[in-house]
Amino acid sequence: MLDVNAQDFDVSAALARDPDGYALRTIKDRLETMKSGLKRTMDKGLPADQFSVANNLHKSCQTAQDLVEQFWSQPRK
């Protein structure tokens, strides 16, 4: 089992050793869960300053999903 929440989890190492995409899916799923939680919180309503922070975190999760996908797609040596 892959613990993406572990403090010492090495994303790049996990993706580099992941020919079948299991680590990729696990990481992207965790990021999606974070995005969904942030979206629910924003939809409930937040003060403007907190909404801005939550929105930036939401965008960061999407960027992280895109980056892990790109990293995983690179040829492995």
Residue pairs with C-beta under 8 A, 6 or more apart in sequence:
2 14
2 22
2 23
2 26
3 9
4 11
4 14
4 26
4 27
4 30
5 30
11 27
11 68
12 71
14 23
14 27
15 23
15 24
15 27
15 68
15 71
15 72
16 76
17 23
18 24
18 72
19 76
21 72
23 72
24 68
24 69
24 72
27 68
28 65
28 68
28 69
31 61
31 62
31 64
31 65
31 68
32 61
32 65
34 57
34 61
35 58
35 61
35 62
35 65
38 54
38 55
38 57
38 58
38 61
39 58
41 54
42 51
42 54
42 55
42 58
46 54
